[in-house]
Amino acid sequence: MTTIGKDTLKTRRTLKVGDKEYDYFSLKAAADQIGDVSRLPFTLKVLLENLLRFEDGTSVTTADIQALADWQKKRRSDHEIAYRPARVLMQDFTGVPAVVDLAAMRAAMAEMGGDPEKINPLAQCDLVIDHSVMVDKFGTPQSFKQNVDLEMARNAERYEFLKWGQNSLDNFNAVPPGTGICHQVNLEYIAKAVWTSEEGGRTIAYPDTCVGTDSHTTMINGLAVLGWGVGGIEAEAAMLGQPVSMLIPEVVGFKLTGRLLEGITATDLVLTVVQMLREKGVVGKFVEFYGDGLDELTLADQATIANMGPEYGATCGFFPISQRTLDYMNFTGRDADTLALVEAYAKEQGLWRDAKSPEPVFTDTLELDISTVKPSLAGPKRPQDRVELAVAAEAFEDVLESFGKKGDDTDYKVDGEDYTLNHGDVCIAAITSCTNTSNPDVLVAAGLVAKKANKLGLKRKPWVKTSLAPGSQVVTDYLDKAGLTEHLNALGFNLVGYGCTTCIGNSGPLDPPISKAINENNMVCTSVLSGNRNFEGRVSQDIKANYLASPPLVVAYALAGSMKINVAKDPIAQTADGRDVYLKDLWPSNAEVKAEIEKALTREMFIERYANVFEGTPEWQAVPVTEGKTYVWNDKSTYIQHPPYFQGMSTDVAPTRNIIGARPLALLGDSITTDHISPAGAIKFDSPAGQYLQSKGVAKADFNSYGSRRGNHEVMMRGTFANIRLKNLMAPGTEGGWTTHQPSGDVMSIFDAAMKYQETGTPLVVVGGKEYGTGSSRDWAAKGTILLGVKAVLVESFERIHRSNLVGMGVLPLQFKEGDSRESLGLKGTEVFDITGIEGTIKPRQDVAVTIHYEDGTSKSITVMSRIDTDDEVSYYQHGGILHYVLRRLAAE
């Protein structure tokens, strides 16, 4: 990857660290020419260095550099910049389709007469296989091996394909399954805080930055690495040397003071931060943490807060380099040269935070005294819906009322069992996800709760499915050394795998009798998980209310067995002799947790575990490797298929056309998440995707999840807009992926309707409300949309990543102007839309005319805003998508 531009401002300098020399681009030298930048937010200093290094007079100009310095005048800017991250991080669910696209681009390049080997990541790309393990087996010593065996069998085709990528693509590494969660591997091993590359015989030093195909890439901001989630489409472009186009962001400063009180966890803190920032409104903004409270947080605490960036809606939640950063990097096994460079570089560039650092200026600020944080959960369906533990049981009554079940204390029989189920019963208790399993404090606390419970002879309630899915193998090492594994196992929290499980819908099936009782009686049962996502329909199709909590609280709720119990003050269990046990009897002191960590966690554990991180298990090593510059597609595969994006593509760019005669495919409300749009979780037997798999001879037991089949567009387009909780107002009285086809008036699946519209050449639109596309950076939310024939999405507001992905796939994002909405316009889904003003020249954020033809023969014209926000995005849209743009450019070289 090219790291040096014209350097018009002559800011290149040499930094000597010990006996090594590094070239770097000096912010101090730039300040002599563009003005003082010492009080720029740390995040913007990182962007400024990036512009200095890549300044070429075209994609980056001196005017761009000056605009960053001038940001301090108004503390906001509408100036567009081109930003190039140092590297790309992927997990396998989002990474597989990205590699599929690279393979398809290689095939298209060959068809266009070009060299397929031009298609390679130019920036380092690390893919961590962590999203494929499912909790099929739990609660036994054999659970881990059984789940791994099932994972390898289910995903053999995908893993063979990823091995082709590792073998054929340059700058591409694959971390094998069973190693850990991508964000924790990034935090503990890959990230360096200051990155280096070789060019022209010189070593260039610059801030470590990354984008990732998982929205929780933000976790790495806890280690002072500026990073955030992007769609797979945008990540592929970054891999191929294209800049990330962005407006210079607003930066909100979050001042932390005080320290956590006794018994309060980092999870309680982060749920409070999420709630505060969602109320503040930071969508599309950078958040930067400052204040003396940072000195009271561990780096793992910082990473926990940074991880939840998508939940509070920010692009990132950044913590600057400090002594904390160096100490953590040293403890996790980084070498002495790296540590010395990080300290010297950060101090020289004004990127080091300590008591002497000038306080940055921010667009806006808010403040939290950490000592005011109280024990909390978040639920039943959004991470920002924090509820204090002390009133969680009371608040759950309101949840039951929303489902029409308040006051219903009916006990429902479970076939073949000697217990009954009631509304509010906890059927899943999972220690999972990158948010908390990177934090030894909360994991050791969970182990100590289990230890005290085990010594009292307590057991989990028999209807609770328990699981432990750590973020890295180091977690197992320190839990083993502390003697806590045996106590977690005694309560059913046996190791089920290393990866993201319950948090992404890989919770696996409930026991059939429990599932049957829940569904036959329309029960409102719950899950408690130590994750970051609890959107409806995500964790399990059987569970309607999901709560985020700290790992020790997950253990407590497994013992209590119900959200109706006030675990803060009421007994959560009884001993064999009938003595009541309260949460305070089990909760460890801060001193106990600290003592166990100091005794059990060592630097050597990290060094040993990451010594051979890319080798994998014997099962991974046995996966066959396919050779060749281009991938040999297997028509019979139900996991990997050649996508149609580049079929018939030429080197010429067709002119953009107005969208005439479009029919609505879906009419949606507010807060439609990418989980509602993109296929996720289990594949239902009678769904269009299930029917497709049956037609290919796949048995129901082998359906696997949508995430595992992201490399097959035939499955994924059938699962787009098919979430079981989606409410399409065009099909009243239904829930799930249904619509009403027009003009026939027939109710059918969204996929079937889209295919009927394609037969008649009818373009489609989707109409929605506020915050359309919140949640994970799911590229299939955009890919599935375009494959269904949707040409435009018209909503009241977009979440950042999904809007960008729509443009990247050639879908036109349109935003209602003030006063207009689905309701004010009286839309029912029977209308026809003409979208004009996009033929020929397009400008960022231009006005677009929309004429709505109603069923009664009347028409109304409105003006909407195009959310193609930048000049680069204009080019992407005109080419039909970002990958088409890149492919044509590479073919022309």
PyMOL commands that set and color helices and strands:
alter all, ss='L'
color gray80, all
select helices_A, chain A and resi 27-34+42-54+62-74+92-111+116-118+143-154+156-168+182-190+215-223+232-239+266-280+292-296+299-307+309-312+323-331+336-349+370-372+389-402+434-437+440-455+473-481+485-490+502-504+512-520+551-560+583-586+590-600+603-609+618-621+674-677+688-695+700-702+707-709+713-719+750-759+779-787+800-808+871-879+882-892
alter helices_A, ss='H'
color red, helices_A
select strands_A, chain A and resi 12-17+20-25+80-83+87-91+124-128+172-175+194-199+202-207+209-212+226-229+244-247+251-257+286-290+316-318+364-369+376-378+386-388+412-413+420-421+426-431+465-468+526-529+545-548+573-574+580-581+659-667+738-740+747-749+764-767+790-795+812-815+832-836+847-853+859-866
alter strands_A, ss='S'
color yellow, strands_A
deselect
rebuild
show_as cartoon
